[in-house]
Amino acid sequence: MLKATAALPANHGKGKPFAQLVLTSDQRRLRRKVLSIKGEDVMVDFPE
């Protein structure tokens, strides 16, 4: 399982992204959750 620990802005310039995930305003406040992207599970684990 992949693990995301930070959100980067679209113009971050740090290589090609694995995938793009668009969140609603409520979902942007999530702390820890498993999401499915391109058939892969990704653990979103953002700092508080």
Biopython code that builds the backbone (N, CA, C, O; Angstrom):
import numpy as np
from Bio.PDB.StructureBuilder import StructureBuilder

atoms = [
    (1, "MET", "N", (0.841, -1.167, 0.000)),
    (1, "MET", "CA", (0.000, 0.000, 0.000)),
    (1, "MET", "C", (0.893, 1.239, 0.000)),
    (1, "MET", "O", (1.861, 1.329, 0.755)),
    (2, "LEU", "N", (0.547, 2.182, -0.856)),
    (2, "LEU", "CA", (1.262, 3.452, -0.892)),
    (2, "LEU", "C", (0.807, 4.322, 0.268)),
    (2, "LEU", "O", (-0.288, 4.138, 0.801)),
    (3, "LYS", "N", (1.658, 5.281, 0.661)),
    (3, "LYS", "CA", (1.322, 6.169, 1.772)),
    (3, "LYS", "C", (1.597, 7.612, 1.360)),
    (3, "LYS", "O", (2.710, 7.951, 0.957)),
    (4, "ALA", "N", (0.570, 8.460, 1.464)),
    (4, "ALA", "CA", (0.712, 9.888, 1.178)),
    (4, "ALA", "C", (0.814, 10.630, 2.502)),
    (4, "ALA", "O", (-0.042, 10.479, 3.373)),
    (5, "THR", "N", (1.863, 11.430, 2.649)),
    (5, "THR", "CA", (2.061, 12.158, 3.906)),
    (5, "THR", "C", (2.014, 13.674, 3.730)),
    (5, "THR", "O", (2.144, 14.417, 4.702)),
    (6, "ALA", "N", (1.827, 14.133, 2.488)),
    (6, "ALA", "CA", (1.749, 15.571, 2.239)),
    (6, "ALA", "C", (0.959, 15.823, 0.966)),
    (6, "ALA", "O", (0.917, 14.982, 0.068)),
    (7, "ALA", "N", (0.340, 16.979, 0.899)),
    (7, "ALA", "CA", (-0.358, 17.412, -0.308)),
    (7, "ALA", "C", (0.494, 18.489, -0.968)),
    (7, "ALA", "O", (0.926, 19.435, -0.309)),
    (8, "LEU", "N", (0.733, 18.348, -2.254)),
    (8, "LEU", "CA", (1.543, 19.319, -2.985)),
    (8, "LEU", "C", (0.661, 20.104, -3.943)),
    (8, "LEU", "O", (-0.271, 19.538, -4.515)),
    (9, "PRO", "N", (0.927, 21.393, -4.135)),
    (9, "PRO", "CA", (0.158, 22.167, -5.109)),
    (9, "PRO", "C", (0.471, 21.695, -6.528)),
    (9, "PRO", "O", (1.507, 21.076, -6.769)),
    (10, "ALA", "N", (-0.419, 21.987, -7.449)),
    (10, "ALA", "CA", (-0.272, 21.530, -8.833)),
    (10, "ALA", "C", (1.038, 21.984, -9.469)),
    (10, "ALA", "O", (1.561, 21.278, -10.331)),
    (11, "ASN", "N", (1.578, 23.108, -9.088)),
    (11, "ASN", "CA", (2.796, 23.649, -9.705)),
    (11, "ASN", "C", (4.047, 23.385, -8.870)),
    (11, "ASN", "O", (4.981, 24.187, -8.903)),
    (12, "HIS", "N", (4.090, 22.290, -8.128)),
    (12, "HIS", "CA", (5.211, 22.015, -7.222)),
    (12, "HIS", "C", (6.512, 21.710, -7.954)),
    (12, "HIS", "O", (7.584, 21.925, -7.389)),
    (13, "GLY", "N", (6.459, 21.215, -9.194)),
    (13, "GLY", "CA", (7.656, 20.971, -9.987)),
    (13, "GLY", "C", (8.553, 19.862, -9.481)),
    (13, "GLY", "O", (9.760, 19.908, -9.720)),
    (14, "LYS", "N", (8.019, 18.867, -8.793)),
    (14, "LYS", "CA", (8.838, 17.784, -8.241)),
    (14, "LYS", "C", (8.551, 16.463, -8.942)),
    (14, "LYS", "O", (8.257, 15.467, -8.281)),
    (15, "GLY", "N", (8.628, 16.439, -10.244)),
    (15, "GLY", "CA", (8.433, 15.195, -10.985)),
    (15, "GLY", "C", (6.980, 14.930, -11.340)),
    (15, "GLY", "O", (6.080, 15.704, -11.015)),
    (16, "LYS", "N", (6.788, 13.808, -12.021)),
    (16, "LYS", "CA", (5.466, 13.423, -12.505)),
    (16, "LYS", "C", (4.660, 12.751, -11.383)),
    (16, "LYS", "O", (5.177, 11.867, -10.700)),
    (17, "PRO", "N", (3.403, 13.163, -11.190)),
    (17, "PRO", "CA", (2.593, 12.553, -10.132)),
    (17, "PRO", "C", (2.170, 11.129, -10.482)),
    (17, "PRO", "O", (2.030, 10.788, -11.657)),
    (18, "PHE", "N", (1.965, 10.297, -9.453)),
    (18, "PHE", "CA", (1.463, 8.929, -9.629)),
    (18, "PHE", "C", (0.020, 8.965, -10.106)),
    (18, "PHE", "O", (-0.368, 8.214, -11.002)),
    (19, "ALA", "N", (-0.768, 9.841, -9.501)),
    (19, "ALA", "CA", (-2.188, 9.974, -9.827)),
    (19, "ALA", "C", (-2.685, 11.304, -9.284)),
    (19, "ALA", "O", (-1.993, 11.995, -8.536)),
    (20, "GLN", "N", (-3.897, 11.637, -9.679)),
    (20, "GLN", "CA", (-4.516, 12.862, -9.186)),
    (20, "GLN", "C", (-5.802, 12.485, -8.477)),
    (20, "GLN", "O", (-6.578, 11.669, -8.973)),
    (21, "LEU", "N", (-6.023, 13.072, -7.333)),
    (21, "LEU", "CA", (-7.223, 12.821, -6.545)),
    (21, "LEU", "C", (-7.834, 14.163, -6.184)),
    (21, "LEU", "O", (-7.175, 15.012, -5.584)),
    (22, "VAL", "N", (-9.089, 14.351, -6.548)),
    (22, "VAL", "CA", (-9.785, 15.597, -6.247)),
    (22, "VAL", "C", (-10.690, 15.350, -5.048)),
    (22, "VAL", "O", (-11.517, 14.439, -5.057)),
    (23, "LEU", "N", (-10.524, 16.172, -4.016)),
    (23, "LEU", "CA", (-11.293, 16.027, -2.781)),
    (23, "LEU", "C", (-12.299, 17.165, -2.641)),
    (23, "LEU", "O", (-12.053, 18.282, -3.097)),
    (24, "THR", "N", (-13.433, 16.873, -2.008)),
    (24, "THR", "CA", (-14.392, 17.925, -1.679)),
    (24, "THR", "C", (-13.813, 18.750, -0.534)),
    (24, "THR", "O", (-12.814, 18.358, 0.068)),
    (25, "SER", "N", (-14.425, 19.877, -0.233)),
    (25, "SER", "CA", (-13.892, 20.716, 0.850)),
    (25, "SER", "C", (-13.915, 19.980, 2.187)),
    (25, "SER", "O", (-13.003, 20.163, 2.994)),
    (26, "ASP", "N", (-14.923, 19.160, 2.444)),
    (26, "ASP", "CA", (-14.969, 18.375, 3.683)),
    (26, "ASP", "C", (-13.861, 17.327, 3.719)),
    (26, "ASP", "O", (-13.251, 17.103, 4.764)),
    (27, "GLN", "N", (-13.601, 16.692, 2.591)),
    (27, "GLN", "CA", (-12.570, 15.652, 2.533)),
    (27, "GLN", "C", (-11.166, 16.224, 2.689)),
    (27, "GLN", "O", (-10.261, 15.495, 3.094)),
    (28, "ARG", "N", (-10.957, 17.470, 2.390)),
    (28, "ARG", "CA", (-9.625, 18.083, 2.505)),
    (28, "ARG", "C", (-9.152, 18.184, 3.940)),
    (28, "ARG", "O", (-7.965, 18.393, 4.192)),
    (29, "ARG", "N", (-10.064, 18.037, 4.876)),
    (29, "ARG", "CA", (-9.701, 18.110, 6.291)),
    (29, "ARG", "C", (-9.400, 16.742, 6.882)),
    (29, "ARG", "O", (-9.187, 16.624, 8.089)),
    (30, "LEU", "N", (-9.381, 15.714, 6.056)),
    (30, "LEU", "CA", (-9.150, 14.374, 6.602)),
    (30, "LEU", "C", (-7.740, 14.240, 7.133)),
    (30, "LEU", "O", (-6.819, 14.901, 6.653)),
    (31, "ARG", "N", (-7.577, 13.398, 8.106)),
    (31, "ARG", "CA", (-6.278, 13.187, 8.754)),
    (31, "ARG", "C", (-5.674, 11.867, 8.304)),
    (31, "ARG", "O", (-4.528, 11.812, 7.857)),
    (32, "ARG", "N", (-6.458, 10.809, 8.429)),
    (32, "ARG", "CA", (-5.955, 9.486, 8.058)),
    (32, "ARG", "C", (-7.101, 8.676, 7.456)),
    (32, "ARG", "O", (-8.164, 8.542, 8.061)),
    (33, "LYS", "N", (-6.870, 8.137, 6.256)),
    (33, "LYS", "CA", (-7.904, 7.361, 5.581)),
    (33, "LYS", "C", (-7.272, 6.584, 4.434)),
    (33, "LYS", "O", (-6.289, 7.035, 3.846)),
    (34, "VAL", "N", (-7.830, 5.416, 4.111)),
    (34, "VAL", "CA", (-7.388, 4.642, 2.953)),
    (34, "VAL", "C", (-8.304, 4.994, 1.791)),
    (34, "VAL", "O", (-9.524, 4.864, 1.889)),
    (35, "LEU", "N", (-7.710, 5.441, 0.690)),
    (35, "LEU", "CA", (-8.444, 5.784, -0.523)),
    (35, "LEU", "C", (-7.976, 4.878, -1.647)),
    (35, "LEU", "O", (-6.858, 4.364, -1.609)),
    (36, "SER", "N", (-8.820, 4.679, -2.644)),
    (36, "SER", "CA", (-8.457, 3.856, -3.795)),
    (36, "SER", "C", (-8.227, 4.767, -4.996)),
    (36, "SER", "O", (-9.098, 5.548, -5.376)),
    (37, "ILE", "N", (-7.032, 4.652, -5.589)),
    (37, "ILE", "CA", (-6.655, 5.448, -6.748)),
    (37, "ILE", "C", (-6.077, 4.506, -7.790)),
    (37, "ILE", "O", (-5.111, 3.795, -7.517)),
    (38, "LYS", "N", (-6.662, 4.497, -8.984)),
    (38, "LYS", "CA", (-6.182, 3.634, -10.076)),
    (38, "LYS", "C", (-6.125, 2.170, -9.647)),
    (38, "LYS", "O", (-5.227, 1.439, -10.066)),
    (39, "GLY", "N", (-7.060, 1.739, -8.828)),
    (39, "GLY", "CA", (-7.078, 0.359, -8.365)),
    (39, "GLY", "C", (-6.070, 0.049, -7.274)),
    (39, "GLY", "O", (-5.962, -1.102, -6.851)),
    (40, "GLU", "N", (-5.334, 1.038, -6.810)),
    (40, "GLU", "CA", (-4.350, 0.869, -5.735)),
    (40, "GLU", "C", (-4.872, 1.534, -4.463)),
    (40, "GLU", "O", (-5.478, 2.603, -4.521)),
    (41, "ASP", "N", (-4.638, 0.908, -3.333)),
    (41, "ASP", "CA", (-4.987, 1.535, -2.059)),
    (41, "ASP", "C", (-3.867, 2.478, -1.642)),
    (41, "ASP", "O", (-2.687, 2.132, -1.702)),
    (42, "VAL", "N", (-4.259, 3.671, -1.220)),
    (42, "VAL", "CA", (-3.307, 4.681, -0.764)),
    (42, "VAL", "C", (-3.736, 5.140, 0.627)),
    (42, "VAL", "O", (-4.871, 5.574, 0.822)),
    (43, "MET", "N", (-2.829, 5.042, 1.585)),
    (43, "MET", "CA", (-3.101, 5.528, 2.938)),
    (43, "MET", "C", (-2.755, 7.006, 2.989)),
    (43, "MET", "O", (-1.595, 7.382, 2.821)),
    (44, "VAL", "N", (-3.758, 7.845, 3.221)),
    (44, "VAL", "CA", (-3.533, 9.271, 3.416)),
    (44, "VAL", "C", (-3.282, 9.458, 4.901)),
    (44, "VAL", "O", (-4.145, 9.155, 5.724)),
    (45, "ASP", "N", (-2.104, 9.957, 5.243)),
    (45, "ASP", "CA", (-1.703, 10.110, 6.642)),
    (45, "ASP", "C", (-1.062, 11.485, 6.817)),
    (45, "ASP", "O", (0.160, 11.608, 6.889)),
    (46, "PHE", "N", (-1.902, 12.511, 6.883)),
    (46, "PHE", "CA", (-1.421, 13.885, 6.992)),
    (46, "PHE", "C", (-1.195, 14.264, 8.450)),
    (46, "PHE", "O", (-1.899, 13.768, 9.329)),
    (47, "PRO", "N", (-0.225, 15.135, 8.722)),
    (47, "PRO", "CA", (-0.027, 15.611, 10.094)),
    (47, "PRO", "C", (-1.239, 16.421, 10.549)),
    (47, "PRO", "O", (-1.978, 16.967, 9.730)),
    (48, "GLU", "N", (-1.428, 16.489, 11.844)),
    (48, "GLU", "CA", (-2.573, 17.242, 12.390)),
    (48, "GLU", "C", (-2.391, 18.721, 12.249)),
    (48, "GLU", "O", (-3.260, 19.492, 12.657)),
]
sb = StructureBuilder()
sb.init_structure("model")
sb.init_model(0)
sb.init_chain("A")
sb.init_seg("    ")
for serial, (resi, resn, name, xyz) in enumerate(atoms, 1):
    if name == "N":
        sb.init_residue(resn, " ", resi, " ")
    sb.init_atom(name, np.array(xyz, "f"), 0.0, 1.0, " ", f" {name:<3s}", serial, name[0])
structure = sb.get_structure()
